[in-house]
Amino acid sequence: MAYNFAGGGDDQVFLMPPDPRDWLPEGHLAWAVRRSAGELDLAPFLSAYRADGQGKRAYHPRMMVALILYCYCKGIRSSRAVEMATFDDVGARVICGGLHPDHATCARFVTRHKEPLKGLLVQSLTACAREGLVRVDVTAGDGTKVKANASMAANATAEQLGLGIAELEELLEAEVAAWIEQARAADAAEDALFGGDDGVPPAGGTPAGAARKRTAGKLARRKAAQAKLEAGEQARRQQAEAERAERIAKLAAEKDRLETRAGQELARGQAKVDHYAQRAAARAAGSAAWPRGRRPAPAEQQRDVRAAAASAARAAARLEAAIAAPAAAPAPARAARANVTDLASRVMPLKKGGYDQLYNLQALACRGPVIAAIATHDSTADTYALHPLLAAAAANLAAAGISDPIGKALFDAGYASEANFTAGCPAELYVAVTRESVQAGQQPGGTAPLCGHPGWQAMAAKLDTPEGRALYKQRKAIIEPVFAQLFARFGRTLHYRGDMVTTEIHLWAAVHNTLKAIRARTRREQRERQAAARQPAPAAA
């Protein structure tokens, strides 16, 4: 029996066309990413290279940016995976033109150009604006937790860090001493064999040199964690000092007020005594009747004068005690800890219970959904992230050349606070004051706004109007798909650590917006081709 199969043999020499433009269909993602990268302003990238052509040849930033964007579009973030994509992914091979940047080159490119890569978010907003996707009349913000590239077991107290630093310093000193002794022995052996003195051999590239580098890195990370804890303790002491100064100022003002009151009471008491003495002297002269009432006690012995003087004395004693007492910050419930792997991450509660080493990821999006701003917030709660997020979005929109101000900003109840409601804000805020399901009209009931807080009362009244209810119902449809699409593409675990986390999440947002712009442009060009095809052909002359 004869089968009719294609493939199955391993002796085929070449199957792909000689022209790389024939390797992929016309609408492939690689072509769209190459086109988008060709429209980027690469001046921030090029400024990091020598303009005189000297030095070793580097890969063009346009190719590297296109490669990183393409791989991120496919959820590939690891530098080794990016390197392998240039071998086994046809789109990556086309973008690189047959070149294969290794994983170290890819990692160094991202680290070296972290600020220009963050700026791709602004350029992606510009691309979306060209396609009419950026409408800032209604925006929505939200926050969620993402896993840091660090373990909770790497958290240490200041005492633990001090012990670890001492051990690592001793270890590093021993390693350096062993290397010097090894270098001297090798030099002596060479002198005995060849004569002469060529000096100490270089340490780079040896296993011992790699071990010293790892030890030095551990030591540097622990010292940075120790510095962070010391900075936190210093901030607590400064806050305690500020609170002490504020308390002393209040007590001094209270003491002055009570001393003034005591002086006034003493003056009134003395006036009573003087008035009675004048009436008594007039009666003795026969020109007036005997004064009514009992003879007043001396002014210092009168009840009101003594009470006022006692209050002033107690205030003075409280002031003296406050001045004598040193500023002492209250002891925390548990010792402060810092993560030696990723200093910027924190232990935060998970939504469904438990704790993990996390970042609080914040994003603001407009309809589309297009991301206008993305950031991390150094707190479990979202309350204090509202106004910084709006400010970042306004700055990104202005940098992208979008002059329209943010109209209305929708946030859930995690951002509700009297400070947020009363602080000046260019955007009109619609912040939920109760549970999401109740605020969106999905369930009846809900918690009444806090009494005595005018900001809460005004926000509740605004959301209770037909316009407020209709607006707030749009919040989920604007911001929730952003996180769903980001996590479907990248997962919920960050790849980088420290200050590189900001670059990574900005790359997430830039890729998200770039794909939106690519799809919008593809649809627009398809409509234009269809419209051109429907046009009647010009009549022959």
Secondary structure, DSSP 8 states (H G I E B T S, - for coil): -----S---S-----S-SSGGGTS-TT-HHHHHHHHHHTS--HHHHTTS-TT--SS----HHHHHHHHHHHHHTT---HHHHHHHHHH-HHHHHHHTT----HHHHHHHHHHTHHHHHTHHHHHHHHHHHTT----SEEEEEEEEEE-SS-GGGEEEHHHHHHHHHHHHHHHHHHHHHHHHHHHHHHHHHHHHH-S-------TTSHHHHHHHHHHHHHHHHHHHHHHHHHHHHHHHHHHHHHHHHHHHHHHHHHHHHHHHHHHHHHHHHHHHHHHHHHHHHHHTTSS----S-----GGGSHHHHHHHHHHHHHHHHHHHHHHS-------SS--EEESS-TT-EEEE-TTSSEEEEEEEEEEEETTTEEEEEEEESSSSSGGGHHHHHHHHHHHHHHTT------EEEE-GGG--HHHHHS--SSEEEE-SS-HHHHTTSSS------TT-HHHHHHHHHHTSHHHHHHHTTHHHHHHHHHHHHHHHH-SB-SS-TTHHHHHHHHHHHHHHHHHHHHHHHHHHHHHHHHHHHS------
